[in-house]
């Protein structure tokens, strides 16, 4: 995979392919080819190249959280007791092992990391917080934000 790849290297056709697939990752190659005005073989080569060059990371289903008992969205700010490369690395290794953490971002500002977590309800989060989150290496404190309404979640990239 090339480093520092920008969308400026994308052809207009590649952009269209990415935009269509972002909207519907299950689109057949034949339908995609027709939508971007290519032959199926040429479209397949473009798509395979986009995967190979890292433009497309994966294709997966977007699950309705409430249908699988994960309807409560929680954002958690985490402050570590030390700001060293070693303490960040240790925290990052540990957080990757927690299946309930959907996203973990190193951030600048009041927190060191910001987590996106889905749970069944507040009691479920309270259990996870008490047993797993505050036990993570180097955690000084956490600050929890229960999402009241998801206005925009997992939006498509605008490019």
C-alpha angles and dihedrals in degrees: 000000000000119000122236095012112176133199088245087078091059120099117228088253092053089051091052091049091051092047093050093046091047089057095043119011090181093063110130119242089243092054092044091049091051092047093053095036098245134124113261091247093052092045090051091052091050092049094047090050091050089054093045093049093049099249089122111045098183146326117234144149120268105227123210101242097211091055090061097041096261099108097131115086118200129184116202128193112207125200117193123213091234132033100213131126089244095053091046091049092048092050092047092052091051097044091054088065094060109092094196092063108093098179135013121186131183103226141185118234133043094350136045095214136017119207132199112207133177120203137162096251145328093283090054090051091046090055093047092046094051097042104033118009100053089042092062114115115275098003110153097172144340132212118205128209118188110207111235096187133005103225095170122006128171094352121186118263114258110224 
